[in-house]
Amino acid sequence: MRIYNVDGRATLSVGDGIVDIEDASAGAFSSDPQTVFDRWDEVGRWAAEFRGAPVAPLPTGVHIQSPVPRPRQIFAIGINYALHVEESGLEMPSTPTVFAKFPASITGPYESIALPDGAVDFEAELVVVIGAHADRVASDDAWRYVAGLTVGQDLSERYTQWSGSPPQQMSLGKSFAGFSPLGPAVVSPDEFPDPDDVALGCSVNGTVMQQARTSDMIFSVPVLIEYISGIVPLLPGDVIFTGTPSGVGFTRTPQVLLTPGDELTTYVEGIGEMRHTFTKRSDGPSTQVKDQATCSG
């Protein structure tokens, strides 16, 4: 099953076309894309048996928005690929490094994003969308609680991220407006030959910056769900950014940071790609403490 948010309405991909979920279900399900995850199993059963209205091709000029527009909780994982740990100059983690991103930072897959002052970096990530209430879930059962997977960018302003003494602003540095783009679709795990092994990466202005496979993660999706749900329940529609592979811009020599006019393309195999351009933010505080921005994640 593949779900889009087209002009703010939940939309199901069927063959080479799409159907509006509310219209095609005769109102059994809401048009609100976020509420789809509250009834994910029911939506899945309906979609598997869909024999309704004719399927229409995706119209031109529509606005494809974030397929998860209002998650109640956004979890993100730092240093979850060995080569990224190495390039960041950190030690291999013994448990997942978890921080929050704030829901106001969500944006869609094809937007223009305003850059704040500082050092804005890219981080291509596989994002997990939760489809059922998950409380103290065992890793062996974890995929049953996943609605689907989508593409994400954990955009990061490094000076804010590592400001303070000790550095402790991970969530703020990764939650500027537009810093959590998602899309273009949520794709259910059964659509993948192996949901634990998919390719991902990104490029800036056509130059490849990151490429890896999720099988390279230190902590797999099931392990992350077990770990997080053992502390706080995961709710339908919550998302987990599962960490970025090596190749981020801040640790390169010379550094590659996002600037106005850049185009960032991010992909995950079996889901699709996002494309973002950047402008300069016209307001807000300038320049965080630069000498503390020594790590990424």
Disulfide bonds with the S-S distance in Angstrom:
none
